[in-house]
Amino acid sequence: MGNRGMEDLIPLINKLQDAFSSIGQSCNLDLPQIAVVGGQSAGKSSVLENFVGRDFLPRGSGIVTRRPLILQLCFNKAEYAEFLHCKGRKFVDFEEVRAEIEAETDRITGSNKGISPIPINLRVYSPNVLNLTLIDLPGMTKVAVGDQPLDIEHQIRDMLLQFITKESCLILAVTPANQDLANSDALKIAKEVDPQGLRTIGVITKLDLMDEGTDAKDILENKLLPLRRGYIGVVNRSQKDIDGRKDIRAALAAERKFFLSHPGYRHMAERMGTPHLQKQLNQQLTNHIRDTLPGLRSKLQSQVLSLEKEVEEYKNFRPDDPTRKTKALLQMVQQFGVDFEKRIEGSGDQVDTAELSGGAKINRIFHERFPFELVKIVFDEKELRREISHAIKNVHGVRTGLFTPDLAFEAIVKKQILKLKEPSLKCVDLVVSELTALVMKCSVKLGSYPRLREETERIVTTYVREREGKTKDQVMLLIDIELSYINTNHEDFIGFANAQQRNTHQNKKRAIPNQGEILVIRKGWLTINISIMKGGSKEYWFILTAESLSWYKDEEEKEKKYMLPLDNLKLRDVEKGFMSTKHVFGVFNTESRNVYKDLRQIELACDTQEDVDSWKASFLRAGVYPEKDQVDTEDTAPSETFSMDPQLERQVETIRNLVDSYIGIVNKSIRDLMPKTIMHLMINSAKDFIHSELLAYLYSSGDQNSLMEESADQAQRRDEMLRMYHALKEALHIIGDITTTTVTVPVPPPVNDSWMQEASPTPQRRPPAAAAPPPSRPPAVSGPRLGPPLNPSPAFGGPPIPSRPGPPPINAFGSNNHQDPFSAPPLIPSRPARIPPGVPSRRPPGAPHRPTIIRPAEPSLLD
């Protein structure tokens, strides 16, 4: 008992699913659904039951299936059933399953023939089934009975269409043999949703209930109303058999005996019956599985290729091999050095587009952060003038000086040079911080060996810290060198003679604007922060030149919003708002004038602090400097600062110009030497150390075996990769086995199914009336006597010459009916009433005379 073909497929599917499960993937075969459609009491439920091989569906006369039953077959070692509406309850006895189906049907539809589109969901777990979905649908009817609605026909039709319109649904069009095939609603609705006939199989039931003397031979041979996949005849159990507890095994034996003993079916008994229907459906499942295999194979092969290179390294992997460890150590250290150098010098491959790092960030420190820090510290105008005044007075002492003293100039210059130490050391600290972060990033690739990574980070970081001390000593030495000798003979130094004229020259330069091309220092988007009452914050396109700051509506620079001259402008740090994510700085006028509209200060916002620092550096190049925190205000300033005599004021101005000139020279020198010093003593030295000495330090740091000990994560990753690789190979091997052990049956060629559109009234059975006389004397009426009774035959569409070459193309399945005794006289296919005992033995002698008889055509002429 059961579906043997399905059981043969189960091991293949299980092996395939096990192979995919081992690699953590799902094998999406998505086997097709199988639905039965047909009229009431056509035997749909019996066909479905026979396919599964279990008794569990309600039986009876009239409309028994009144709700769709979605039956999900699930492969499982234990055999039981579960209903969706009875979660947690397992049905082991299938008689209880049938009773529950009936009870659940009555609960929704009542007990008086009512129907409902709400499906019953049943899952059957068994070791003898595939993961399939079978759908038992209500039978099509035209007249409402009981509690059925008046539009019962349309309701059932819509219910059927919900399921059979899916392309993955195989349709079993069930028609009883004792009904006119041309009036089959099952074939009609199947044709609507499957016009090509690719997923429709005709099933003829109740062959044992046909009138005596009739058969469905022409239908089953696919000659009459042909289907692309043909028809399969089955004999289900009668209601008496079901009531008598006749099991499916005995029913299948009785079915086979029927087809072998019936004279009209014995020649095609191998193509009839429930086993053959199972074979056909199982073949469709096999075809579907084979159709999905190429896609699965392609997916697996691409994964194998992606793992091939890494697996190649691990195939002969031996964790304790000293040769492997030495080789791995050399490769790791070499790769670390290459990565470090690439990040410093820049590289075209693996460019980071998210943020600045490595050499780019160090470059920004050199040319934006460091110059900005220098300017912030040096330019403190009021404090500088106060210091110059004090220095001049202290140099002269009790005497009133007639000339500007050199010592006052040197004292002020040295004090300003000493202020360079702090930004210079800060620059070194920033570079060290970036180098340390760089070492951490480059050591990520050493993560397979935690001890090696830890030691590499420690050794390189320690070396960078050592070089940090030497670099800072060298920076201090540069500043001490500048302090040791004030070179007033420098070619860029203005000298005392030109110092007094400098202010006049600068004032004239400001008064006469440059008529030539304006130098654009920077362009970019900035947001002007304005209160909501005054219009709210807006983003504009800013252009900073040497003369002005302008902003436009957009980057096309067609609609200028405002132009702000740079005279008397200063920068100021502004704290960002509580809810704001942007970073802000301010621009204001030192003469307390409005900068923009009625605003004394405009606040400009950027997305990041790095953008703020970059804009500040650009403003510095344009001559707009940051504001200095004033410790002493005008109220607390000493009175002598503002009571200078004209001579002292001129001396202060002269030294101020001299200091400005000389500090500019020192700044220029320091700005040039600092990057060179840091690059030479720290960055280049670190690169050389990694390439030449890191390996020796690693060897001397400890035991090589412990140094090259794999991390647990790496060992697990290697094992998983090898397991994945072998599992993929196994899955490919299983797919190959399935491909070689199964066969795809091609789709039958198209047939002339125009009868569907024409709605041919041709009956499916051979009329018994004309054939009644011949059974009593089959030998005598072989030829001439049977001419007149052939009048009904024209209804079959030109049967007078079925023995000629015309009929073979009609039989799409190529049935070998010429080999059996009945095929010799095919010109009278409408006569089914041959006596079974006499027909096989007596008809062959009479066959030679039949092809020469012309009488069969004469009745049609008379008609």
C-alpha positions in Angstrom: 0.0 0.0 0.0 1.2 3.5 -0.7 2.8 5.5 -3.5 5.9 3.6 -4.4 7.2 6.1 -6.9 7.0 8.9 -4.3 8.8 6.7 -1.8 11.6 6.3 -4.3 12.0 10.1 -4.6 12.1 10.6 -0.8 15.8 9.5 -0.3 17.0 11.8 -3.1 15.2 14.8 -1.7 16.4 14.0 1.8 20.0 13.7 0.7 19.7 17.0 -1.2 18.1 18.8 1.8 20.7 17.3 4.2 23.5 18.5 2.0 22.1 22.1 1.9 21.3 22.0 5.6 25.0 21.2 6.3 26.0 24.4 4.6 23.4 26.4 6.4 21.2 27.0 3.4 17.7 25.9 2.4 17.0 23.7 -0.6 14.1 25.5 -2.2 12.6 22.9 -4.4 9.0 24.2 -4.1 7.4 21.1 -5.4 4.2 21.7 -7.3 0.7 21.4 -5.9 -1.7 18.8 -7.1 -5.4 19.7 -7.3 -8.4 17.6 -8.4 -11.4 19.2 -10.2 -14.5 17.7 -11.5 -18.2 17.3 -11.0 -19.9 16.0 -7.9 -19.4 12.3 -7.1 -16.8 12.0 -9.9 -14.4 10.3 -7.6 -12.0 13.2 -6.9 -11.4 12.4 -3.3 -10.8 8.8 -4.1 -8.2 9.7 -6.7 -6.4 11.9 -4.2 -6.6 9.3 -1.5 -5.2 6.6 -3.8 -2.3 8.9 -4.7 -1.4 9.3 -1.0 -2.1 5.7 -0.2 -4.2 6.3 2.9 -7.9 6.3 3.8 -8.7 9.6 5.4 -11.2 11.6 3.3 -15.1 11.6 3.7 -17.1 9.6 1.2 -20.7 9.4 0.2 -23.3 10.4 -2.4 -24.0 14.0 -3.4 -21.7 16.8 -2.4 -19.4 15.5 0.3 -16.4 17.8 -0.1 -18.0 21.2 0.8 -14.8 23.1 1.8 -11.4 23.1 0.1 -9.1 20.7 1.8 -5.4 21.8 1.6 -3.5 18.7 2.4 0.2 19.2 3.2 2.3 16.1 3.1 5.4 16.4 5.2 8.2 13.9 5.4 8.7 12.8 9.0 9.9 9.6 10.7 6.7 9.4 12.7 3.3 9.1 11.1 0.5 11.3 12.3 -1.8 14.2 11.2 -2.4 17.7 12.5 -5.1 20.3 11.7 -4.5 24.0 11.7 -7.6 24.5 13.7 -6.5 21.9 16.3 -3.0 23.0 17.0 -1.1 20.7 19.3 -3.4 17.7 18.8 -1.9 14.8 16.9 -4.2 12.4 15.1 -2.7 8.9 14.8 -5.9 7.1 13.7 -6.9 8.2 10.2 -10.5 7.3 10.9 -10.4 10.2 13.4 -9.0 12.4 10.7 -12.0 11.7 8.5 -14.4 12.3 11.3 -12.6 15.6 12.2 -12.9 16.8 8.5 -16.6 16.1 8.5 -17.1 17.8 11.9 -15.1 20.9 10.8 -17.0 21.1 7.5 -20.3 21.0 9.3 -19.1 23.6 11.8 -18.8 26.2 9.1 -21.3 25.1 6.5 -23.9 23.3 8.5 -25.2 19.8 7.8 -27.5 20.6 5.0 -25.2 20.6 1.9 -23.9 24.1 2.5 -20.5 25.1 1.1 -17.7 27.5 2.1 -14.5 28.8 0.5 -12.7 28.7 3.9 -10.2 25.9 3.5 -9.4 23.1 6.0 -5.7 22.8 6.5 -4.5 19.4 7.2 -0.9 18.2 7.6 0.0 14.6 7.3 3.4 13.6 8.5 4.7 10.3 7.3 8.0 8.6 6.3 6.4 7.6 3.0 5.5 11.0 1.5 7.3 14.0 -0.1 6.8 17.6 0.9 3.8 18.1 -1.3 0.5 20.0 -1.3 -2.6 18.3 -2.5 -5.9 20.1 -2.8 -9.3 18.4 -2.7 -11.9 20.8 -4.1 -15.7 20.7 -4.0 -17.4 19.2 -7.0 -18.8 21.5 -9.7 -22.6 21.6 -9.7 -25.3 23.8 -11.4 -28.4 23.4 -9.1 -28.5 24.5 -5.5 -29.8 22.1 -3.0 -30.3 22.3 0.7 -28.7 25.4 2.2 -26.6 26.1 -0.9 -26.8 29.6 -2.3 -28.5 30.2 -5.7 -25.2 31.1 -7.3 -23.5 27.9 -6.2 -22.1 27.3 -9.6 -20.2 30.6 -9.7 -19.1 30.3 -6.1 -17.5 26.8 -6.7 -16.0 28.0 -9.9 -14.3 31.0 -8.2 -13.2 28.7 -5.5 -11.5 26.4 -8.0 -9.9 29.2 -9.9 -8.2 30.5 -6.7 -6.1 27.3 -6.7 -5.7 26.0 -10.2 -4.6 29.3 -11.8 -1.2 29.0 -10.1 1.4 27.9 -12.6 2.9 25.5 -10.0 -0.4 23.6 -9.7 -0.9 20.3 -11.6 -4.6 19.8 -12.5 -6.3 16.4 -12.4 -9.4 16.8 -14.5 -11.6 14.0 -13.2 -14.6 12.9 -15.3 -16.7 9.7 -14.7 -16.8 7.3 -17.6 -20.6 7.1 -17.5 -20.9 10.9 -18.3 -20.6 12.6 -21.7 -17.0 13.7 -21.9 -17.9 16.7 -24.1 -19.9 18.1 -21.2 -17.0 17.7 -18.7 -16.8 20.9 -16.6 -13.4 19.7 -15.4 -11.9 19.8 -18.8 -13.5 23.1 -19.6 -12.2 24.9 -16.6 -8.8 23.3 -16.9 -8.6 24.5 -20.5 -9.3 28.1 -19.3 -6.3 28.2 -17.0 -4.0 25.9 -18.9 -4.6 26.5 -22.6 -1.4 24.7 -23.6 -2.4 21.6 -21.6 1.1 21.5 -20.0 -0.2 20.7 -16.5 -3.5 19.0 -17.1 -4.0 15.2 -16.9 -7.4 13.7 -17.7 -8.6 11.1 -15.2 -11.5 8.8 -16.2 -13.2 7.2 -13.2 -16.0 4.7 -12.8 -15.0 2.6 -15.9 -16.6 -0.4 -14.2 -20.0 1.3 -14.0 -20.4 1.9 -17.8 -23.4 0.3 -19.6 -22.8 -3.2 -20.7 -21.4 -3.3 -24.2 -19.8 0.2 -24.0 -16.3 1.3 -23.2 -14.1 4.4 -23.1 -11.4 3.0 -25.3 -11.3 5.9 -27.7 -11.1 8.4 -24.9 -8.3 6.5 -23.1 -6.4 6.2 -26.4 -6.6 10.0 -26.7 -8.4 9.7 -30.0 -11.6 11.3 -28.9 -11.3 14.9 -27.4 -7.5 14.5 -27.1 -5.5 16.1 -24.3 -1.8 16.9 -24.5 -1.0 14.6 -21.6 -3.8 12.2 -22.4 -6.2 10.4 -20.1 -5.7 7.7 -17.4 -8.5 5.4 -16.4 -8.9 4.4 -12.8 -11.3 2.2 -10.9 -12.0 3.4 -7.4 -13.7 1.6 -4.6 -17.5 1.6 -4.6 -19.4 2.9 -1.6 -20.1 -0.8 -0.8 -16.4 -1.5 -0.8 -15.7 1.4 1.5 -18.5 0.4 3.9 -17.0 -3.1 3.8 -13.6 -1.8 4.9 -11.9 -2.8 1.6 -8.4 -1.5 1.9 -6.5 0.3 -0.8 -4.2 -2.7 -1.5 -7.1 -4.9 -2.3 -8.7 -2.1 -4.4 -5.6 -1.8 -6.5 -5.5 -5.5 -7.1 -9.1 -5.5 -8.2 -8.4 -2.5 -10.4 -5.6 -4.2 -12.2 -7.7 -7.4 -12.6 -10.4 -5.2 -14.2 -8.1 -3.7 -16.8 -6.4 -7.0 -17.7 -9.7 -8.8 -18.1 -11.6 -6.2 -20.0 -11.3 -6.7 -23.8 -11.4 -3.0 -24.5 -8.6 -2.1 -22.0 -6.4 -5.2 -21.8 -4.0 -3.9 -24.5 -3.4 -0.7 -22.6 -3.6 -2.1 -19.0 -0.1 -1.0 -18.3 -1.1 2.6 -19.0 -4.2 2.5 -16.8 -4.9 2.5 -13.2 -3.9 4.3 -10.0 -0.3 3.0 -10.1 0.2 4.6 -13.6 -1.4 7.8 -12.4 1.0 7.8 -9.5 3.8 7.2 -11.9 2.8 10.1 -14.1 2.5 12.5 -11.2 5.7 11.4 -9.6 7.4 11.9 -13.0 6.1 15.5 -13.0 7.7 15.9 -9.6 10.9 14.4 -10.9 10.8 16.8 -13.9 10.3 19.7 -11.5 13.2 18.6 -9.3 15.5 18.2 -12.3 14.4 21.6 -13.7 15.5 23.2 -10.4 18.9 21.4 -10.3 20.8 23.6 -12.8 20.0 26.7 -10.8 21.1 25.0 -7.6 24.2 23.6 -9.3 25.2 27.1 -10.6 24.7 28.6 -7.1 26.8 25.9 -5.5 29.6 26.1 -8.1 29.9 29.9 -7.7 30.3 29.4 -3.9 32.9 26.6 -4.4 34.9 28.9 -6.7 34.8 31.8 -4.2 36.2 29.4 -1.5 38.7 27.6 -3.7 41.6 30.0 -3.2 41.3 30.1 0.6 40.7 26.4 0.9 43.8 25.7 -1.2 45.9 27.2 1.7 44.1 25.0 4.2 43.9 21.7 2.4 47.4 20.6 3.7 47.3 22.7 6.8 49.2 21.5 9.8 48.9 23.8 12.8 52.1 22.5 14.5 54.3 22.6 11.4 57.3 24.9 12.2 57.9 25.6 8.5 54.4 26.8 8.1 54.7 29.0 11.1 58.0 30.6 9.9 56.5 31.2 6.5 53.3 32.7 7.9 55.3 34.9 10.3 57.4 36.3 7.4 54.4 36.9 5.2 52.4 38.6 8.0 55.3 41.0 8.9 55.9 41.8 5.3 52.2 42.5 4.7 52.1 44.6 7.8 54.9 46.8 6.5 53.4 47.1 3.1 50.0 48.1 4.5 51.6 50.7 6.9 53.6 52.3 4.0 50.6 52.4 1.7 48.5 54.1 4.3 51.2 56.7 4.8 52.2 57.3 1.2 48.8 56.7 -0.3 47.6 54.0 -2.7 45.1 53.6 -5.5 43.7 50.3 -4.1 41.3 50.1 -1.2 40.8 53.8 -0.9 38.8 54.8 2.2 36.0 57.1 1.1 34.4 57.5 4.5 37.0 59.6 6.3 40.6 60.9 6.2 43.2 58.5 7.6 46.8 57.8 7.5 49.0 60.1 5.4 46.0 62.3 4.4 45.3 63.1 8.0 48.9 63.8 8.8 49.1 66.1 5.8 46.1 68.0 7.2 47.9 68.3 10.6 51.0 69.7 8.9 49.3 72.3 6.6 46.0 73.2 8.4 46.0 72.5 12.1 49.6 73.5 12.8 49.6 76.8 10.9 46.2 77.7 12.5 47.7 77.0 16.0 50.6 79.2 15.2 48.5 82.2 14.2 46.2 81.8 17.1 49.1 82.1 19.6 51.1 84.9 17.9 48.6 87.5 17.0 47.4 89.0 20.3 47.6 92.7 19.4 46.9 94.5 22.7 49.0 92.2 24.8 51.9 92.6 22.3 51.8 96.4 22.3 51.7 96.4 26.1 54.7 94.2 26.2 56.6 96.3 23.7 55.9 99.5 25.7 57.1 97.8 29.0 60.2 96.5 27.3 61.1 100.0 25.9 60.6 101.6 29.2 62.6 99.0 31.1 65.5 99.2 28.6 65.7 103.0 29.1 65.3 102.8 32.8 65.3 106.2 34.5 66.4 107.8 31.2 64.1 109.0 28.5 65.2 107.2 25.3 65.9 109.2 22.1 66.2 106.1 19.9 64.3 102.8 19.5 66.2 100.2 21.6 67.4 96.9 19.9 67.2 95.0 23.2 63.5 95.7 23.4 63.0 94.2 19.9 65.1 91.1 20.8 63.2 90.6 24.1 59.8 90.8 22.5 60.9 88.5 19.5 62.3 85.9 21.9 59.2 85.9 24.0 57.1 85.4 20.9 59.4 82.6 19.6 59.0 80.8 22.9 55.3 80.7 22.3 55.9 78.4 19.3 56.9 75.5 21.6 53.3 74.6 22.6 51.8 74.3 19.1 54.9 72.5 17.8 54.7 69.9 20.6 51.0 69.6 20.0 51.7 68.9 16.3 54.0 66.1 17.3 51.4 64.7 19.6 48.7 64.7 16.9 51.0 62.9 14.5 51.9 60.3 17.2 48.2 59.7 17.9 47.6 59.2 14.2 50.5 56.8 13.8 49.3 54.7 16.7 45.8 54.5 15.2 47.5 53.5 11.9 49.4 50.7 13.6 46.1 49.4 15.1 44.4 49.4 11.7 47.3 47.7 9.9 47.4 45.0 12.6 43.8 43.9 11.9 45.1 41.4 9.3 47.2 39.7 12.0 44.0 38.9 13.9 44.4 35.2 13.1 47.3 35.2 15.5 46.4 37.2 18.7 49.8 36.9 20.3 51.6 38.0 17.1 49.2 41.0 16.7 49.6 42.0 20.3 53.4 41.8 20.1 53.6 43.7 16.8 51.4 46.5 18.2 53.5 46.7 21.3 56.8 46.7 19.6 55.9 49.3 16.9 54.0 51.5 19.3 56.9 51.5 21.7 59.2 52.4 18.9 56.9 55.3 17.9 56.9 56.5 21.5 60.7 56.4 21.6 60.9 58.4 18.4 58.3 60.8 19.8 60.8 61.8 22.5 63.6 62.3 20.0 61.3 64.3 17.7 60.2 66.6 20.5 63.8 67.2 21.5 64.6 68.1 17.9 61.6 70.5 17.7 62.8 72.1 21.0 66.3 72.3 19.4 64.8 74.1 16.4 63.2 76.7 18.6 66.3 77.1 20.7 68.3 77.7 17.5 65.9 80.4 16.5 66.3 81.9 20.0 70.1 81.8 19.9 70.5 84.3 17.2 68.1 87.0 16.0 69.1 87.5 12.4 68.1 91.1 11.6 70.1 90.8 8.3 67.6 88.3 6.8 66.7 89.2 3.3 63.0 89.2 4.2 63.4 91.4 7.3 62.1 94.9 6.7 64.7 96.6 9.0 64.4 99.7 11.1 64.4 102.0 8.1 61.3 100.5 6.6 59.4 99.7 9.8 58.0 103.1 10.2 56.7 103.2 6.6 55.0 99.8 6.8 51.7 101.0 8.2 51.4 103.7 5.6 52.1 101.2 2.8 49.6 98.8 4.2 46.9 101.5 4.5 47.5 102.5 0.9 47.3 98.9 -0.2 43.9 98.5 1.6 42.6 101.7 0.1 43.4 100.8 -3.5 41.7 97.5 -4.4 43.4 95.1 -6.8 42.0 95.6 -10.2 43.3 92.4 -11.6 42.0 88.9 -11.2 40.7 88.1 -7.6 42.3 85.1 -6.0 39.7 82.6 -4.9 40.9 80.8 -1.7 38.0 78.5 -1.1 34.5 77.5 -2.2 31.9 75.4 -0.4 28.6 75.0 1.3 28.0 76.7 4.7 24.9 77.2 6.8 24.1 80.6 8.2 22.5 80.2 11.6 19.7 82.8 12.0 16.9 82.7 14.5 13.5 81.5 13.3 12.1 85.0 13.9 14.5 86.4 11.3 14.0 83.7 8.6 15.7 80.6 10.1 19.0 78.9 9.1 19.7 78.5 5.4 22.5 76.8 3.4 24.4 78.9 0.8 27.3 78.5 -1.5 30.2 80.5 -0.1 33.2 81.9 -2.0 36.2 83.2 0.0 38.7 85.5 -1.8 41.6 87.6 -0.6 39.3 90.6 -0.5 35.8 89.4 0.5 33.4 86.6 1.6 30.4 86.2 -0.8 27.6 83.7 -0.8 25.1 82.6 -3.5 21.9 80.7 -3.7 23.6 77.6 -5.2 26.9 76.5 -6.8 25.9 78.0 -10.2 26.9 81.4 -8.7 24.3 83.3 -10.6 22.2 84.7 -7.8 24.5 86.5 -5.3 23.0 87.0 -1.8 25.6 89.1 -0.2 29.3 90.2 -0.3 31.1 90.9 2.9 34.5 92.7 2.8 37.3 91.2 4.9 38.4 94.5 6.5 38.4 94.4 10.3 36.9 90.8 10.4 37.9 88.3 13.1 37.0 84.7 13.8 35.4 83.5 17.0 34.6 80.0 18.3 30.8 79.4 18.9 29.4 76.5 21.0 26.9 74.5 19.0 23.3 74.4 20.1 21.8 71.8 22.4 19.8 70.1 19.6 22.2 70.9 16.8 24.4 68.4 15.1 26.5 70.9 13.2 29.7 72.6 14.3 29.7 76.4 14.3 32.2 79.3 14.2 31.5 83.1 14.1 32.7 86.0 12.0 32.5 89.5 13.5 33.7 93.1 12.9 36.3 94.4 15.4 34.8 97.9 15.1 31.4 96.7 16.4 29.7 97.2 13.1 26.9 95.1 11.7 28.3 92.3 9.6 25.1 91.1 7.8 21.8 93.0 7.9 21.3 93.9 11.6 23.7 91.2 12.9 26.9 92.0 14.6 28.1 88.5 14.1 27.2 85.8 11.6 27.4 82.2 12.7 28.6 79.7 10.0 27.9 76.0 10.5 29.6 72.9 9.1 28.8 69.2 9.3 32.1 68.2 11.1 34.7 69.8 13.2 37.3 69.0 10.5 35.4 71.2 8.1 35.4 74.1 10.7 39.1 73.8 11.1 39.6 73.7 7.3 37.5 76.9 6.8 39.4 78.6 9.6 42.7 77.8 7.9 41.3 79.3 4.7 40.3 82.5 6.5 43.8 82.7 7.9 45.2 82.6 4.3 42.8 85.5 3.5 44.1 87.5 6.5 41.2 87.0 8.8 42.5 85.9 12.2 40.9 84.4 15.2 39.9 86.4 18.2 42.1 86.1 21.3 40.8 85.7 24.9 41.6 88.9 26.7 42.6 88.5 30.3 42.8 92.2 30.9 40.0 94.3 29.6 40.1 98.0 28.8 38.8 98.8 32.3 41.6 96.9 34.0 44.4 97.9 31.7 47.2 99.9 33.2 46.8 103.6 32.7 50.3 104.0 31.4 49.4 101.9 28.3 47.1 104.6 27.1 49.2 107.6 28.2 52.2 107.1 25.9 53.9 110.2 24.6 54.1 110.5 20.8 57.8 109.4 20.7 57.1 106.3 22.7 54.1 105.5 20.5 56.3 105.8 17.4 58.9 103.5 19.0 56.2 100.9 19.9 54.8 101.0 16.4 58.3 100.6 14.9 59.1 97.6 17.1 55.7 96.2 16.5 56.3 96.2 12.8 59.8 94.8 13.3 58.5 92.0 15.5 55.7 91.3 12.9 58.3 91.0 10.2 60.7 88.8 12.1 58.0 86.5 13.6 56.7 86.0 10.1 60.1 84.8 9.0 60.4 82.5 12.0 56.9 81.1 11.5 57.7 80.5 7.9 60.8 78.6 8.8 59.1 76.6 11.6 56.1 75.7 9.3 58.6 74.4 6.8 60.9 72.5 9.2 58.3 70.9 11.4 56.8 68.5 8.8 60.4 67.7 7.6 61.6 67.0 11.1 58.6 64.8 12.0 58.8 62.9 8.7 62.5 62.2 9.1 62.7 61.4 12.8 59.4 59.7 13.3 57.4 58.5 10.2 60.2 57.5 7.9 62.1 56.0 10.8 59.0 54.0 11.8 58.7 52.6 8.2 62.4 51.6 8.2 62.0 50.0 11.6 59.0 47.9 10.4 60.8 46.7 7.3 64.2 46.0 8.7 64.0 45.4 12.5 60.4 44.3 13.4 61.0 40.7 12.6 64.1 40.5 14.7 62.3 42.1 17.6 59.5 39.5 17.2 61.9 36.6 17.3 63.6 37.9 20.4 60.3 38.7 22.1 59.5 35.0 22.9 58.8 31.5 21.7 57.8 31.4 18.0 55.3 28.6 18.7 53.4 30.7 21.2 53.7 33.7 18.9 52.2 31.9 16.0 49.5 30.1 18.0 46.2 30.4 16.2 43.2 32.1 17.7 40.2 30.0 18.5 38.1 32.1 16.1 40.6 31.5 13.3 40.7 27.8 13.9 36.9 27.7 14.0 36.8 29.8 10.8 39.2 27.4 9.1 37.3 24.3 10.1 34.0 25.9 9.0 35.4 26.9 5.7 36.7 23.4 5.1 33.4 21.9 6.2 31.5 24.3 4.0 33.8 23.4 1.0 33.3 19.7 1.4 29.6 20.1 2.0 29.3 22.1 -1.2 31.3 19.4 -3.0 29.0 16.8 -1.5 25.9 18.7 -2.6 27.2 19.0 -6.1 27.9 15.2 -6.1 24.3 14.5 -4.9 22.9 16.8 -7.6 25.0 14.8 -10.1 23.6 11.5 -8.7 20.1 12.8 -9.0 20.7 13.9 -12.5 22.1 10.5 -13.6 19.6 8.4 -11.7 16.4 10.2 -12.8 15.1 10.9 -16.3 13.2 13.9 -17.5 10.2 13.0 -19.6 9.6 15.6 -22.3 6.3 17.3 -22.6 4.1 15.5 -25.1 3.6 17.3 -28.4 0.5 19.5 -28.8 -2.7 17.9 -29.9 -5.7 19.2 -31.8 -7.7 20.4 -28.9 -9.9 22.8 -30.8 -12.8 20.7 -29.5 -12.5 22.8 -26.3 -13.5 26.0 -28.1 -16.0 24.3 -30.4 -17.8 22.6 -27.5 -18.3 19.5 -29.6 -21.4 17.5 -28.7 -19.7 14.3 -29.5 -20.7 11.5 -27.0 -18.0 9.7 -25.3 -19.5 6.2 -25.3 -20.2 3.9 -28.2 -23.9 3.5 -28.7 -25.1 0.1 -27.6 -28.2 0.1 -29.8 -26.5 -0.5 -33.1 -24.2 -3.0 -31.7 -26.9 -5.1 -30.0 -27.5 -7.6 -32.8 -23.9 -8.4 -33.6 -22.9 -9.9 -30.3 -25.0 -13.0 -30.8 -23.3 -13.8 -34.0 -20.0 -12.0 -34.3 -18.5 -14.1 -37.2 -21.4 -13.7 -39.6 -21.7 -9.9 -39.3 -18.1 -9.1 -39.6 -18.4 -7.0 -42.8 -21.6 -6.5 -44.8 -24.2 -7.0 -42.2 -22.9 -4.2 -40.0 -22.9 -1.4 -42.5 -26.3 0.1 -41.7 -25.9 0.2 -37.9 -22.9 2.5 -38.4 -25.2 5.5 -38.7 -24.3 7.0 -35.3 -20.6 7.0 -36.2 -20.6 10.3 -38.2 -21.0 12.0 -34.8 -17.4 11.1 -34.0 -16.1 13.3 -36.8 -15.2 11.2 -39.8 -14.7 7.7 -38.5 -15.2 5.9 -41.9 -11.5 5.8 -42.6 -9.8 5.4 -39.2 -7.6 2.6 -40.5 -5.8 4.8 -43.1 -2.7 6.9 -42.3 -4.8 9.8 -41.1 -5.6 8.6 -37.5 -2.0 8.0 -36.2 -1.2 11.8 -35.9 -4.4 12.2 -33.9 -3.0 9.8 -31.2 -0.5 12.1 -29.6 0.7 9.3 -27.3 1.4 6.8 -30.1 -0.6 4.0 -28.7 0.2 0.6 -30.2 -3.3 -0.3 -31.1 -2.3 -1.8 -34.4 -0.8 -4.7 -32.5 -4.0 -5.9 -30.9 -6.8 -7.7 -32.7 -9.1 -4.8 -32.4 -7.0 -2.5 -34.4 -7.3 -4.4 -37.7 -10.8 -3.2 -38.6 -10.6 0.4 -37.4 -13.1 1.6 -39.9 -15.9 0.7 -37.4 -14.6 2.2 -34.1 -18.1 2.9 -33.0 -18.9 -0.8 -32.4 -17.9 -1.8 -28.9 -20.2 -4.7 -28.6 -17.8 -7.5 -29.8 -18.2 -10.6 -27.7 -14.9 -10.8 -25.8 -14.4 -14.6 -26.2 -15.1 -14.6 -29.9 -13.6 -11.4 -31.1 -9.8 -12.2 -30.6 -10.0 -15.6 -32.3 -12.4 -14.9 -35.2 -11.7 -11.4 -36.3 -8.2 -11.8 -37.7 -9.4 -14.1 -40.6 -12.1 -11.5 -41.5 -9.7 -8.6 -41.4 -8.4 -8.9 -45.0 -12.0 -8.4 -46.4 -12.8 -5.4 -44.4 -10.5 -2.8 -45.9 -12.0 -3.5 -49.4 -15.6 -3.0 -48.2 -17.0 0.4 -49.2 -20.3 0.0 -47.4 -19.3 2.0 -44.3 -19.3 5.2 -46.4 -22.7 4.5 -48.0 -24.8 5.1 -44.9 -23.2 8.6 -44.5 -24.2 9.4 -48.1 -27.7 8.2 -47.4 -27.8 10.3 -44.3 
